Every structure is written in structure tokens, then in C-alpha cells.
């Protein structure tokens, strides 16, 4: 199994440059209508997908340290895209969530990105489109499982139908 894990590690390390070569021009962060930086845009897209988060959780998703993340959240708050809400049970904790303005921006940004990606993917033939869809579904499911293991220490077993149950 170690040889297979080594092969997977090589594939994972090789996919990042390919991803950015293929999709980098489409994901051009300079196209942001609000003048958001790459990390600001990423933070907003993450908050839109996951909902309110603790800053430490957002920092983990963005691979950012506390000081840089604080500046990022401050700037998004100044733009009225996010707000901080104190935790009801622990006043030391603060939740970061999108404002109405933030939701509007993300909806517009997401729609533009999705249209550009859809147009680009239309260059694939039906076979490659189906392979890419199946592959991304599989990769997403396995990556989610790895995230769950890392964040919650859960180990799950697949039931043979692509479903996992906690053991």
C-alpha cells in the first residue's frame, strides 16, 4: 500500500500546477468587481459555502496565520462583506459570517466564475466531460473523508455503494 500512497502523493503534488495552468486565467482574481484580493475572494467563497465560522477555522481553510487572517477579516468587515458575532456561550470566541452585501457579492462572483468555467469545459468532448465529472465526484468524496478524519478523528468504512458509515 505504501507504493500506492507514494503514487497518490505524486499525483496530488502534480495536480496543483495543472489546475492553475488550466483554470488560472478563468479564476483571475483581478476581475473582482469589488477590488477584492485573492485571499479576500477565497474567504468570501468559503464563508458562503460553509456558513459562519470561527476565525481559526477560516484560517485553516485559507492556510493563513492569525495575524494575516485578522487583517483580512478586518478589511472584509470594512467593505461590509462580513461581520463578527460574539459566541453566546464563550465570549472569547467570535464567529465570522457574510453580511447581506457579502452574499450579494459572492452570488455575482460565483455566477461569473461558473459561467466562465462552463464555457471553458464546453471544449471537452462528452467522454472527457463524463470522466472529469466522475473523477471530481470521487476525489471530492475522498478529500471530504480526509478532512473529516483530520478534523474529527472519524474513521468510516465504505459500504460498497459509495456510502460511508462510522465505525
SESE-200010 format. One line per field, with one value per residue (C-alpha): x, y, z; residue in one letter; residue number from 0. Coordinates in steps of 0.05 Angstrom, whole numbers, plus 5000, padded with zeros to 4 digits. Example, Ala and Ser with C-alpha at 12.3 -4.5 7.8 and 13.67 -1.06 7.14 Angstrom:
// SESE-200010
x	5246 | 5273
y	4910 | 4979
z	5156 | 5143
aa	a | s
i	0 | 1
//
This chain:
// SESE-200010
x	5000 | 5059 | 5076 | 5004 | 5006 | 5072 | 5039 | 4979 | 5025 | 5060 | 4993 | 4968 | 5032 | 5027 | 4954 | 4963 | 5005 | 4959 | 4898 | 4927 | 4950 | 4881 | 4838 | 4883 | 4863 | 4790 | 4799 | 4835 | 4824 | 4838 | 4769 | 4736 | 4684 | 4696 | 4772 | 4780 | 4847 | 4854 | 4850 | 4791 | 4753 | 4772 | 4749 | 4682 | 4671 | 4688 | 4641 | 4587 | 4596 | 4606 | 4568 | 4591 | 4660 | 4709 | 4769 | 4814 | 4771 | 4773 | 4848 | 4856 | 4816 | 4858 | 4924 | 4934 | 4962 | 4925 | 4956 | 4945 | 4876 | 4857 | 4877 | 4838 | 4775 | 4783 | 4787 | 4725 | 4688 | 4707 | 4679 | 4614 | 4622 | 4628 | 4612 | 4636 | 4587 | 4606 | 4594 | 4534 | 4568 | 4640 | 4653 | 4726 | 4702 | 4677 | 4641 | 4653 | 4596 | 4574 | 4531 | 4475 | 4524 | 4574 | 4522 | 4505 | 4578 | 4591 | 4529 | 4551 | 4623 | 4604 | 4557 | 4612 | 4663 | 4614 | 4596 | 4669 | 4684 | 4624 | 4645 | 4716 | 4693 | 4649 | 4714 | 4716 | 4683 | 4627 | 4674 | 4724 | 4667 | 4638 | 4707 | 4722 | 4655 | 4662 | 4734 | 4718 | 4659 | 4705 | 4762 | 4714 | 4685 | 4753 | 4780 | 4719 | 4733 | 4805 | 4781 | 4732 | 4788 | 4834 | 4782 | 4741 | 4784 | 4728 | 4743 | 4690 | 4680 | 4651 | 4590 | 4606 | 4556 | 4598 | 4566 | 4606 | 4587 | 4623 | 4658
y	5000 | 5047 | 5047 | 5067 | 5122 | 5147 | 5147 | 5185 | 5236 | 5248 | 5256 | 5306 | 5346 | 5347 | 5367 | 5436 | 5465 | 5433 | 5462 | 5532 | 5525 | 5503 | 5547 | 5604 | 5651 | 5639 | 5648 | 5714 | 5749 | 5817 | 5811 | 5821 | 5876 | 5899 | 5900 | 5841 | 5806 | 5732 | 5715 | 5760 | 5727 | 5658 | 5675 | 5700 | 5639 | 5593 | 5631 | 5627 | 5551 | 5534 | 5588 | 5624 | 5602 | 5616 | 5655 | 5595 | 5551 | 5602 | 5608 | 5533 | 5534 | 5591 | 5566 | 5633 | 5651 | 5691 | 5760 | 5758 | 5730 | 5785 | 5837 | 5800 | 5797 | 5870 | 5890 | 5849 | 5880 | 5950 | 5931 | 5909 | 5838 | 5804 | 5816 | 5787 | 5760 | 5742 | 5670 | 5663 | 5612 | 5634 | 5709 | 5696 | 5666 | 5706 | 5680 | 5709 | 5708 | 5741 | 5802 | 5814 | 5855 | 5798 | 5747 | 5791 | 5799 | 5724 | 5707 | 5753 | 5729 | 5656 | 5664 | 5697 | 5643 | 5587 | 5615 | 5622 | 5551 | 5523 | 5557 | 5530 | 5459 | 5460 | 5449 | 5377 | 5320 | 5281 | 5225 | 5272 | 5311 | 5248 | 5224 | 5292 | 5294 | 5223 | 5236 | 5301 | 5269 | 5213 | 5260 | 5307 | 5249 | 5222 | 5291 | 5305 | 5239 | 5260 | 5327 | 5292 | 5246 | 5305 | 5349 | 5298 | 5236 | 5194 | 5131 | 5107 | 5045 | 5046 | 5000 | 4984 | 5034 | 5096 | 5108 | 5112 | 5091 | 5109 | 5051
z	5000 | 5012 | 4938 | 4922 | 4974 | 4943 | 4874 | 4901 | 4935 | 4868 | 4833 | 4886 | 4881 | 4806 | 4801 | 4833 | 4776 | 4725 | 4759 | 4758 | 4685 | 4664 | 4707 | 4730 | 4674 | 4689 | 4764 | 4752 | 4819 | 4787 | 4755 | 4823 | 4815 | 4887 | 4881 | 4928 | 4934 | 4920 | 4994 | 5006 | 4949 | 4974 | 5045 | 5019 | 4976 | 5036 | 5083 | 5030 | 5024 | 5097 | 5134 | 5197 | 5221 | 5276 | 5251 | 5266 | 5221 | 5165 | 5174 | 5167 | 5102 | 5075 | 5103 | 5137 | 5205 | 5257 | 5244 | 5169 | 5179 | 5227 | 5176 | 5122 | 5164 | 5185 | 5111 | 5093 | 5151 | 5128 | 5059 | 5094 | 5067 | 5135 | 5206 | 5272 | 5322 | 5393 | 5413 | 5460 | 5505 | 5504 | 5499 | 5480 | 5414 | 5354 | 5292 | 5223 | 5173 | 5109 | 5110 | 5060 | 5019 | 5023 | 5000 | 4941 | 4921 | 4926 | 4886 | 4829 | 4832 | 4835 | 4775 | 4734 | 4752 | 4739 | 4670 | 4652 | 4675 | 4639 | 4575 | 4582 | 4598 | 4536 | 4497 | 4523 | 4487 | 4521 | 4543 | 4576 | 4607 | 4638 | 4662 | 4693 | 4729 | 4757 | 4777 | 4812 | 4849 | 4873 | 4891 | 4928 | 4968 | 4988 | 5005 | 5048 | 5084 | 5096 | 5123 | 5169 | 5195 | 5207 | 5239 | 5277 | 5281 | 5250 | 5213 | 5166 | 5123 | 5054 | 5046 | 4973 | 4946 | 4958 | 5026 | 5090 | 5159 | 5223 | 5257
aa	x | x | x | x | x | x | x | x | x | x | x | x | x | x | x | x | x | x | x | x | x | x | x | x | x | x | x | x | x | x | x | x | x | x | x | x | x | x | x | x | x | x | x | x | x | x | x | x | x | x | x | x | x | x | x | x | x | x | x | x | x | x | x | x | x | x | x | x | x | x | x | x | x | x | x | x | x | x | x | x | x | x | x | x | x | x | x | x | x | x | x | x | x | x | x | x | x | x | x | x | x | x | x | x | x | x | x | x | x | x | x | x | x | x | x | x | x | x | x | x | x | x | x | x | x | x | x | x | x | x | x | x | x | x | x | x | x | x | x | x | x | x | x | x | x | x | x | x | x | x | x | x | x | x | x | x | x | x | x | x | x | x | x | x | x | x | x
i	0 | 1 | 2 | 3 | 4 | 5 | 6 | 7 | 8 | 9 | 10 | 11 | 12 | 13 | 14 | 15 | 16 | 17 | 18 | 19 | 20 | 21 | 22 | 23 | 24 | 25 | 26 | 27 | 28 | 29 | 30 | 31 | 32 | 33 | 34 | 35 | 36 | 37 | 38 | 39 | 40 | 41 | 42 | 43 | 44 | 45 | 46 | 47 | 48 | 49 | 50 | 51 | 52 | 53 | 54 | 55 | 56 | 57 | 58 | 59 | 60 | 61 | 62 | 63 | 64 | 65 | 66 | 67 | 68 | 69 | 70 | 71 | 72 | 73 | 74 | 75 | 76 | 77 | 78 | 79 | 80 | 81 | 82 | 83 | 84 | 85 | 86 | 87 | 88 | 89 | 90 | 91 | 92 | 93 | 94 | 95 | 96 | 97 | 98 | 99 | 100 | 101 | 102 | 103 | 104 | 105 | 106 | 107 | 108 | 109 | 110 | 111 | 112 | 113 | 114 | 115 | 116 | 117 | 118 | 119 | 120 | 121 | 122 | 123 | 124 | 125 | 126 | 127 | 128 | 129 | 130 | 131 | 132 | 133 | 134 | 135 | 136 | 137 | 138 | 139 | 140 | 141 | 142 | 143 | 144 | 145 | 146 | 147 | 148 | 149 | 150 | 151 | 152 | 153 | 154 | 155 | 156 | 157 | 158 | 159 | 160 | 161 | 162 | 163 | 164 | 165 | 166
//
